[in-house]
Amino acid sequence: MNKILLCGILAAGCCLSSGAQSKINNAGLLRIDQFHRLQAELAENAPARAAAFNAQTVSVFVTLSEGATASDLENWGATVIDVAGDIVIVSLPLNRVEDLAAQDFVRLIDFGYQAAPMMDQARKFSFVEDIHAGTAEGISKAYKGEGVYVGLYDTGLDPNHVNFTDHQGVSRVKAVYLGRGGAVSSYDTPADVARFDTDDRRESHGTHVLGTIAGRTDVSGTYARAENTSAKVETGNIPYYGVAPEADIIVGCGDFDNASINAGIGAVIARAKRDGKPVVVNLSLGHNRGSHDPRETVNKYLDSQAKDAIIVVAAGNEGGSQMSIERNFGAGGDIAQTTIVPVSSDPNRPSANATAKTIYSAEFWADSDIPFYGELFLFDKVKQEKIATKSFSGKSGSFTWSTNNDQVFKQYFNNSSVSARWGVDGSTGRFNLSMDNTIQAVGADVIFGVYLESDDAMRINGYCDAYNEYSESEVRFANATGLRPSITGNDNGSINGMACGYNTVSVGAWVSRTMVPMLSGRMYSYNAGSGVGSIAGFSSHGRSGDGRMLPIICAPGAQIISSVSSYWSALGNESNWSAKADFKGKTYPWYYMQGTSMATPFVTGAIALWLEAFPAMRFAEVNQILEKTATKDAYTATPGETDKWGYGKINVLEGLKEAIRMNASVESTLADAADQNLIIVDNGGKQFEVSCAGVNNLSCKLFNLQGMEVAAAGSADDTILLDASSVQDGIYVLSVDAAGQKLSRKLVIR
């Protein structure tokens, strides 16, 4: 997930009422702080620009109060973009957010966080080629994703690439949904799709991802293939195609603020529902801000959408970076401290210079609403002492510490500031300290740090995340000589904050190839791990806010060759491409990329094949399949790396066989003919009303797909109330005894 499109530093000066503040998350409050500061500066120094600045709009997540509806927001004056349960994405002027927060029908407002984008050998290792051919043992036909929709939200999408056509050259892209500022523009006819070029000529991430999911098998062109340690150039069908090459496609693309992303996802899923097609949605994007908690608004939104789709999310590419810390405080209280410093392995990058400007966020989250307290400090590495401090305490508060208001700060830093806010987050109920910092040291001797203290037992997790094209590996938690005690960061909390929902499939990456052939005849060599079969060093992992280890599965993600955008300005000389094809007077390229962004679409494509076999499948079944069929080998058992793999390496063939078995188990219940009078009504909350007109003394039993009874109920009349609230989401078989007559129905519980 290379950091791009990220917002700048947020400073202080907020004048919100305390009631409204309590409904807005810290990311939003810091954004409003910046707005008020710049508003005042423009009014004084550039009044001609003030009106346009004051009119800027923002898209936010609104969680409604009980009994409220999206109509309340519309009547108030907000523009409703998407609705998922009690969470509504709206657009409104930034200067009206406080007024909206003060309304009784609003429970919470969440600004979210800026996200960023996160195969031939891959198919071979996961048995996809045998599935496409229909020759694998245990399957009776070829599976290629026919009848299934695959969707995504990404950037740099070229939807008219030849890779996304069918065998006759007709586009398989059913619609493009362009997200800008939280609003979605629809291109949902063949003519509309044909006239859409790309959302961003500086990127090709989405075209590559989509090619891995659903690239066509028989595109004729020129390609390079590996032959031992050299590259051989040939003509014919390009071998770098996708896992579900006959699936239909719905594209979401555009801005990477969370409101645009989720509105785009909503549009993709709504189109699939309208067309009556099963859909799997790929999110090779994310961020390392926020609580990493499934209760966070964005994760709750994705979980809500997962009732109608399977959502697959990249784990992140921050493996090996020291961007997270975790400290368990004892019952009698404890202390912890660390410094935050820029770092780079590339001497040509500005962050290798200790005096370069670094723009980043840092957050510290308790595991409950109990506050911690402490101070921010400047530490002199030569004197080995703190030379300035700024304290925080209490249930909530904020300050800005900068070169404008502190002489010591000004002595050691240029045009620098630290904007801090602390309080209880409304969505998760967890106390947190959040900062947006711009740091530019005069010299290398003084660094910035954070001291935390608590009088209560708690777990505190910290995350730091660089902005403005700095990746997380360029800002880290570090100890300092003479600072005791002091904590060094690690990658155990590097999991993507958007991959922590209860009902999303999080994906890490392993190495399926280390050399890439090019049309020039050269081989590009790079090993992201410890050789073929090993975990990729960049693959993120860690504990979610509620303690689950993520990701749940890994797939090939290193040196993946796929289609790239024909508009991509950074593509370079075609001799460095791995393949090319001419189509309708235009040349379309293939190129290599790596990351969990590349592993995620492999899993998405695999799930599309499974959906072809089992269209009613949802996350619960996918999770069961992954756990039961994942490959475990010497690499997944490597000491010190077992937590990085989840269930192991995805085995597409064994997963397909399990999906076929699950579907057969469900379908067998539909063959019963004696159920014309059986009626099942979903009353919500996993409560069902089961009735059979004219038959008294009803009883029923609920079985999972393994044949285990999980719930039962009975009644002396013709109606039973079945409570399935203790049952996990998934597909079940309901067996009803109607006066000795056995009736069966499939029951989807969500």
Buried (B, 14 or more C-beta within 10 A) or exposed (E): BBBBBBBEBBBBBBEBEEEBBBBBBBBBBBBBBBBBBBBEEBEEEEEEEBEEBBEEBBBBBBBBBEEBBBEBBEEBEBBBBBBBEBBBBBBBBBBBBBBBBEBEBBBBBBBBBBBBBBBBBBBBBBBBBBBBEEEBEEBEEBBBBBBBBBBBBBBBBBBBBBBBBEEEEEBBBBBBBBBBBBBBEEBBEEEEBEEBEBBBBBBBBBBBBBBBBBBBBEBEBBBBBBEEEEBEBBEEBBBBBBBBBBBBBBBBBBBBBBBBBBBBBBBBBBBBBEEEBBBBBBBBBBBBBBBBBBBBBBBBBBBBBBBBBBBBBBBBBBBBBBBBBBBEBEEEEBEBBBBBBBBBEEEEBBBBBBBBBBBBBBBBBBBBEBBBBBBBBBBBBEEEEBBBBBEBEEEBEBBBBBBEEBEEBBEBBEEBBBBBBBBBBBBBBBBBBBBBBBBBBEEEBBBBBBBBBBBBBBBBBBBBBBBBBBBBBBBBBBBBEBBEEBBEBBBBBBBBBBBBBBBBBBBBBBBBBBBBBBBBEBBBEEBBBBEBBBBBBBBBBBBBBBEBBBBBBBBBBBBBBBBBBBBBEEBEEBEBBBBBBEBEEEBBBBBBBBBBBBBBBBBBBBBBBBBBBBBBBBBBBBBBBBEEBBBEEEBBEBEEBBEBBBBBBBBBBBBBBBBBBBBEBBEEBEEBEEBEEBBBEBEEEBEBEBBBEEBEEBBBBBBBBEEEEBBBBEBEEBBBEBBBEEBBBBBBBBBBBBEEEEBBBBBBBB
